[in-house]
Amino acid sequence: MFSASFAVLALAAVLVSPAVASRWECGERSNLPPEGKNYCAASDFRQSEINLSKVLKSLMEYHKIEYGDASALSNAQNAFEVYRDNHCTAENRRIEDKPYHPMLVAQCKTRLTNIRINELKLMQQKSRY
């Protein structure tokens, strides 16, 4: 009996979640509730992470081919991610208890990730001289 009830609740949660998310169109965000703004900011961050991954993968392959090793780049990327996450947490510590805190942290991470993407693209250009 417990497992059947649990299964019904789990199915209901799965069916409701997409409906809630689909209400939040991320184009114009000024009228969204805090949950919608948080959702859209997290979505922006996920996209910047995808973009970063593509650039990093290409540059890592280049380093492996040209230098036989990409450990320095890998170490730099790991250090960047630790820095970014800690920086954005510290930058937004003052509003930790506010409903828009996740949005501001995600926006900070997106901003720094996009800067990192540009740095890596510049590194790619310089490598090919």
C-alpha positions as CSV (number, residue, x, y, z in Angstrom):
1,M,0.0,0.0,0.0
2,F,2.8,2.4,0.9
3,S,4.7,1.8,-2.3
4,A,1.5,2.3,-4.4
5,S,0.9,5.7,-2.7
6,F,4.5,6.7,-3.1
7,A,4.3,5.8,-6.8
8,V,1.2,7.9,-7.3
9,L,2.8,10.8,-5.5
10,A,6.0,10.5,-7.6
11,L,4.1,10.3,-10.8
12,A,2.1,13.4,-9.8
13,A,5.3,15.3,-9.0
14,V,6.7,14.4,-12.4
15,L,3.5,15.5,-14.2
16,V,3.2,18.8,-12.3
17,S,6.9,19.9,-12.6
18,P,6.9,20.5,-16.4
19,A,3.7,22.4,-16.2
20,V,5.1,24.7,-13.6
21,A,8.3,25.2,-15.5
22,S,6.5,25.8,-18.8
23,R,4.7,28.8,-17.2
24,W,8.0,30.6,-16.9
25,E,9.0,32.1,-20.2
26,C,12.4,33.4,-19.8
27,G,12.3,36.2,-22.4
28,E,10.7,38.9,-20.3
29,R,11.4,38.2,-16.7
30,S,10.3,41.4,-14.9
31,N,6.8,40.0,-14.2
32,L,8.0,36.5,-13.1
33,P,7.6,35.4,-9.5
34,P,10.9,34.7,-7.6
35,E,10.7,31.0,-8.5
36,G,10.4,31.9,-12.2
37,K,13.3,34.3,-12.0
38,N,15.4,31.7,-10.1
39,Y,14.5,29.1,-12.7
40,C,15.5,31.3,-15.7
41,A,18.8,32.4,-14.0
42,A,19.6,28.7,-13.4
43,S,18.8,27.9,-17.0
44,D,21.1,30.7,-18.2
45,F,23.9,29.3,-16.0
46,R,23.3,25.8,-17.4
47,Q,23.6,27.1,-20.9
48,S,26.8,29.0,-20.1
49,E,28.2,25.8,-18.6
50,I,27.4,24.0,-21.8
51,N,29.1,26.7,-23.8
52,L,32.1,26.5,-21.5
53,S,32.3,22.8,-21.9
54,K,32.5,23.0,-25.7
55,V,35.3,25.5,-25.7
56,L,37.2,23.7,-23.0
57,K,36.9,20.4,-24.7
58,S,38.3,21.8,-27.9
59,L,41.2,23.5,-26.1
60,M,42.0,20.4,-24.0
61,E,42.2,18.3,-27.2
62,Y,44.5,20.9,-28.7
63,H,46.8,20.9,-25.6
64,K,46.9,17.1,-25.6
65,I,47.9,17.0,-29.3
66,E,50.3,19.9,-29.2
67,Y,51.9,19.5,-25.8
68,G,51.1,15.9,-24.9
69,D,49.4,17.0,-21.8
70,A,46.4,19.2,-20.7
71,S,47.0,18.9,-16.9
72,A,47.9,22.6,-16.5
73,L,44.7,23.6,-18.3
74,S,42.6,21.1,-16.3
75,N,44.1,22.4,-13.0
76,A,43.4,26.0,-14.1
77,Q,39.8,25.1,-14.9
78,N,39.3,23.3,-11.6
79,A,40.7,26.4,-9.8
80,F,38.4,28.7,-11.8
81,E,35.3,26.7,-10.8
82,V,36.3,26.8,-7.1
83,Y,37.0,30.5,-7.3
84,R,33.7,31.2,-9.2
85,D,31.5,29.3,-6.8
86,N,33.1,30.7,-3.7
87,H,33.2,34.3,-5.1
88,C,29.5,34.2,-6.0
89,T,28.6,32.8,-2.6
90,A,30.6,35.5,-0.9
91,E,29.3,38.2,-3.2
92,N,25.7,37.3,-2.3
93,R,26.1,36.3,1.4
94,R,24.2,39.5,2.5
95,I,21.0,38.2,0.9
96,E,21.2,34.5,1.7
97,D,17.8,34.4,3.3
98,K,16.0,36.2,0.5
99,P,13.9,34.4,-2.2
100,Y,16.0,35.9,-5.0
101,H,19.3,34.7,-3.6
102,P,19.5,31.7,-6.0
103,M,18.9,34.0,-8.9
104,L,21.7,36.4,-8.0
105,V,24.1,33.6,-7.4
106,A,23.3,32.0,-10.7
107,Q,23.6,35.4,-12.5
108,C,27.0,35.8,-10.9
109,K,28.1,32.3,-12.0
110,T,26.9,33.0,-15.5
111,R,28.8,36.3,-15.7
112,L,32.0,34.7,-14.5
113,T,31.6,31.7,-16.7
114,N,31.1,33.9,-19.7
115,I,34.3,35.8,-18.9
116,R,36.1,32.4,-18.6
117,I,34.7,31.4,-22.0
118,N,36.2,34.5,-23.5
119,E,39.5,33.9,-21.8
120,L,39.6,30.4,-23.2
121,K,38.7,31.6,-26.7
122,L,41.5,34.1,-26.5
123,M,43.9,31.3,-25.4
124,Q,42.7,29.3,-28.5
125,Q,43.5,32.2,-30.8
126,K,46.9,32.7,-29.3
127,S,47.7,29.0,-29.5
128,R,47.1,28.9,-33.3
129,Y,49.7,31.6,-34.2
